[in-house]
């Protein structure tokens, strides 16, 4: 009887320990607002982000990877890898190594292990609402919950879905959620980062952030939820009088492949035109041209054949269009050198893992991966982020 009693006590202790561990498992919910520049809260009225900064943390800037485009940075954030390492070199590109055009839902284009794969492999359920890459079985893993991208879904509906995931029974509930809004990027592109339309959109997004935060606070598990609000890149003002037209300098027959959109283009030259093409590209005013292997190391944009032979990048606030007939608009653009502060984004966070009222120096967006792994007690995959950069934001 004594032995049975001891066994029962041990089992009860084990059950209580497991129960405690389950109850104490943290949550991380990450919202990306595309194209939300680091200084928009200084231009617009954003009381909810201001409150989160007061009660939580913010970084002075969230520095994107090069090129400062949407796809490369969203995938870079969740893998902790720079663009040359994860392989999503542009929003649209031809993959030389695979001999085919990039397809969002095909895992063969993606290198690295995204956060949801790291979580799922370690028995932590995850969910994604439109985060790039989450529709592809990368590392043979998909989030427990994910949706096919549909820009038409209202932002309010996305909030409802995220809240509903957090209201699921504990054994079904995701502890990692990533979700996405395509604004204020669309308004920034169309009207520019200094427009009244942009300011109105930023203030609308801030209201949504406030509504979401209020609903999070009403949940029984609110004290366990860490919220992160961030962006992939910023935005620069562009004008028609600061434009370059490629057909006035180069000839299509010099190249096997041209990828890109303003302000960055990638070129694969035919052998017989290799030297001619590069000489001409280097002479285009208000741009920089590099052979792939000569792109500055700080840009992490050399070691991948998908980058092609040559990289052409417009100087800040200049545009590159295929021709005068195909010029798109005035307004805003991104994709420039990531040292350009116009390209820098926001990072705000609040929750039990984070300090209160702390402002962190600028961090690289590849630092997000090790940060989230630390909060969720996950063993990280190989990555290029720095936990040292973000650890000061966390409570000891």
Secondary structure, 3 states (H helix, E strand, C coil): CHHHHHHHHHHHHHHHHHHHHHHHCCEEEEEEECCCECCHHHHCCCHHHHHHHHHCEEECCEECCCCCCHHHHHHHHHHCCCHHHHCCCCCCCEECCCCEECCCCCHHHCCCCCHHHHHHHCCCCEEEECCCCCCCCECCECCCEECCCCCCCCHHHHHHHHHHHHCCCCCCCCCEEEEEECCCHHHHHHHCCCCHHHHHHHHHHHHHHHHHHHHHHCCCCHHHEEEEEECCCCCEEECCCCEEEHHHCCCHHHEEEEEEECCEEEEEECHHHHHHHHHHHHHCCCEEEEEHHHCCHHHCCCCCHHHCCEEEEECCCCEEECCCCCCCCCEEECCCCCCCHHHCECEEEECCCECCCEEECCEECCHHHHHHHHHCCCCCCCCCCCHHHHHCCECC
